[in-house]
Amino acid sequence: MKCFVKGTGYVVTLLCMLVAVGCGPPGTPASTGTSTTSTGAGPGGLYLAQKPPGMQAEIFAPGIVSDSRFLEWCGTFSPDGTEYYFYRYFGDSPSEIFATKLANGHWTPPEPCAFTEESSAAEPHLTFDDQRLYFNWKVAVPEGRPGYQAEAEYYFVERRADGWSEPQHAGQGMFMSSTRDGQIFTTDMSSRATGKTYLAKVETDEGVFKAYERLSREPYYGSQAHPGIAPDGSYILFDVDGGSHLFVSFKQPDGTWGEAIDLTKHGFDPLAGGPYISPDGKYLFFALKDDIWWVDAKVIESLRPAKQ
């Protein structure tokens, strides 16, 4: 099973990257058929060669990633910014992970990844070591592994010289983010049956989730989800209304988290959710009105308490 691999040209991907012709599921739109060039757009052609936003949020890569024919919700860049994975769905079709790569000065058209086959897959996250791609996958939990919900759980694939490995079960969770030093955060879904969800730092062993340390943070404790940790770990974003209504909490000098700041009071749409900070820390991405949006991360830095 192949996918995009650093230093290669076109190769096939998981439900996110497949660049071979006809990789999408039969009968469903697989890609926009649009490619972009790195010439004269964006720093070094990164970010799909899009002009970087300022302090006003804009739709990210309209017609390429954010396509009016589909619903897109979140994505993840490789640490060097040359690969982008995101997920979308269309009508009643299974959600799919798509991928695009900067190769020979051009971004390839987004194509679905192969390793998730025909089962719904969503919420991809590539770790900072660039070796593991995590994603929610709606398949039966392997025998002997705990399962907490009837929906998707996290799986991961590992980068190899010839592509990606076969998927391995990681554990329960929803929406992931990570820091440069390898800390992983997700939504702890183990209490979902009681209507509770928690932000949690995850302890892993060879990629598998072993323990969850819930972040004791107010307000809306027990209703928080979709953690978007800053690459340096200095702040964390999350939402509280089932995928909307963003907050940010800054880490204090003593290592605890400060009181969360309601971003709707600072110009954010109440429906914005699913936050993600780019690997270089420069941009905040979020989901809104069926598209992925981005804005300069200075809008968050401007809220950092003066003492920090």
N, C-alpha and C positions, 0 to 999 in steps of 0.2 A: 504494500500500500504506500503510495507516494504522495507528497505534498510539496509546497514550496520549500526549498532548502537554500540556505545562505550560499551565495556564490554560484547558483545555477540559474538557468533561464526558466522556461516554462516547465512546471511539473505539477502533478495533480495534488489536491489538498483534501482535507477533511471536509466536512460539510461547509467549510469556509473558504477553502482556497482553490480547489480544482480548476486548473486552467485548460484542461483538454476540452475539445469540442463535444457538446452533448452530455456534459456531466450532470446537469440538473435533472431532477425527477421528471419523468414523462408527463406531459400535459400541464406543467406549471412553468411560469416564466422563471428563467434561471438567472438572467443578468440583463443589464441595461444595454449591453453591446457598446458601451461608451468607454473610451480610454482617454487619459489626459497626459499631457507632456510636462516635463519638469522645467522646460525653458521659460524663463521670465515670469514664473508664478510661484510664490511661496519661497521661504528660505531653503535653498538647495533642492527645491522640488519636493520637500517633505510635506506631509499632510495632504497627500493626493494633489499636490501642486495648487492648493487653494490659497487665496489671499488671506492672511491671518486676520481674525476679527479684532476689534478694539473692545471697549468697555460695554458695547451693546451686542447682545447675543445675536447670532446669525445661524441659519440652517447650514449644516455641514455638507459639503460636496453635493449640492442639489443636482438631481438627475443621474448621479453616479452611485452614491451611497443612499442619500435621502431621496427616494423615488416615490412620486405621488401614487404609483400603482400598488405600492406595498406599505406595510407598517414596519418601521425599523425602530429598535429600542436601545441597544447599547453596543459598544465595540471596544476593541483593545489594540494598541499598537505594539510592535516589537520594540525593544529598548532603543534600537538605532533608528526607529521611525520608518523603516523601509517595508514593513508588512503591516496590514491592517485587517483584522477579523471583526465581523459584526454579524448580527442576526436580524432576519426579517421573516415575515410570513405574509401570506396572500390568501384571503378568504378563509376557508376551512382546511386548507392544506397544512401539513406539518410545518412548524417553524424550521428554518434552516440557517446554518452558519455559513457565511460567505467570506471570501478573502480576496485581497488584491495585493500586488507586490510591485515595488519600484524596481524595474529591470531595464538596463540599457537606456536610462533617461526617461522612461515612460512607466506610468502605472498601468498594470494589466486590468482588463475589465473584471469586475467582481464575479467570481464563480463559486458555486457551492462546494463545500468540502466533502470528501468521499467517506471518511472514516465513520461518520454517523449513520451511513446508509439511509434508510427511509424513515427512521424514527425521529420524532421532534427533538431538536437540539437548540439551545439558546445560551445567552449570557457567557460568551467566551472570555477568558482572561489568560494572557500570556505573562508568565513570571519574568522578573528582571534578569534572571540568569539566561533567559531566552531558550530554556530547555523543555519547559512543560507548558502545554496549552490545556487549560481546564475549561470545561463546558458542562452545562446542565443537559442531561440526556434522559429522555423518557423511555427507558427500557426496564425490564425486570431487574431488581437488585440481585447480585450474585448470591447464591446459597451460602449461608453462614455469615453474611454481612448484615448489619442492622439497617432497617429502612423505616423512615418516619412519615412518609406521605405517599399518596397514590400517584403523585406527579414525578417530575424529574429529580434526579440527584446528581451530584457532581462526579464526573469522570475526567480522566486526563490522558493525553498522549504525550510521548516523549520524542524530542527531535533526534533523528538519526541521520547518518550520512546519506541514506537513500530516501529520506522522507520522514514520516511520522510512524510511531509504533502503533500497535493495536490499542484501543481504549482500555483503561483500567479504572475500576471503581475507586473513588476517593472518599466519598461519604456524603451525609446529608448537608444541605446548605443551599442558599439562594443568593446569587450575585456575589462576585469576588473582586477584591482589589488587593494590592500588595505594595510593599515598600522596597526600596533599593537594597536594604539589608536582609530581605527575605521574609519579613513578617507578612502573614496572610490573614485577611479579614473576610468574613462572610456573614450572612444572616443565619443565625441558629434557628432551625425550623423544628427542633425536637418537641416544642410545646405548641405547635400549630393547632393541634386538636382542641386546645383550650382557647384558641384565638390569640395566642401570644407569639411574638417574634422578637428576637434580640440581636443586637450587633455583637459579634464575637471575634476574638482573635483565635486563630486555629493553630494548634500544634500538629505538625506533620512528621511522618516517618517515610522516607522514600516516596513522597508525594501523597501518601494516604493520610486522611484526617484521623487523628488519634484523640484529641481533646479540644474542648471549646471553653475559652475564658470570656464570659460575658462582660461587656463594657457597661459599668454602672453609670448611666448617664441620663440626665433629665433635660427637657421634659419628654413625655410620652414613652417612658420606659415600659417595655413590653409590647410596644407598637412600632418599634423602629426597624427599618430594613434598608437593604441596598447600600452598604457602606462603601464610600469612595475615599480611601486613605491617600493623603498626599505622599509623593515619592519619598520625602524625607521624614514622614511620620509625624509632622508637626501639627497637622489638623486632619479631621475626618468629616466628610459630608455624609448625610443620610436623608431618607425621606420617611414620612410617617403615615401617609394616607394610602397605603396599598400601591405605592409607586409614584406618589406625587407629594408636594409640599416639602421643600428642601430646608435642611438645617445644616449648620456647620459648628463644630466644636474644636477649639484649639487646645493643644496639649500645654499644660502649665509647667513651670520650672520643676515642680515636685513630681512630675510624671503623671499626675491625674489629669482628667479632662475637664475643661472649663464648661460653664453653663452654655448650652447650645443657643446659637443665634438663629432666629427665624429669618430665612432669606426672602420670604415674601414681603418682609418689611424693608427690603433693600433692593426692590425692583424686579425680583424673580416672579414669574408666573406661578400661581398656586398649583398648576398642573404639572410643573417640571419635576422630574424625578430621575432615578438611576444615574447618579453622578459618577464621573470618571475623570481623573486628572492625568494629563499626558505624561509620559515618562520623563520629559525634561522639566515638568512642573509649570509649563508656561500657559497651558490652556485647560479650561474646564469644559467637559462635554456632558450633556444630559439629554434625556428624552423629553419630547414635548410635541403634542399634536401629531403623533405617528411618524415623527422625524427625529433625527439626531441633530442637536444644536451644539454650538461651541461659542466660547467667550474668553477673553483674556483672564487668566487666573488672578490678575491684580484686583479684580472685583472682590475676590475672597481675601487676598492679602490686606486689602484696605480695611478689613474688619478685625484684623488681629489686634488684640489688646496691646496698648502702648508698652507695658512692662516686658512684653515678649519680643 
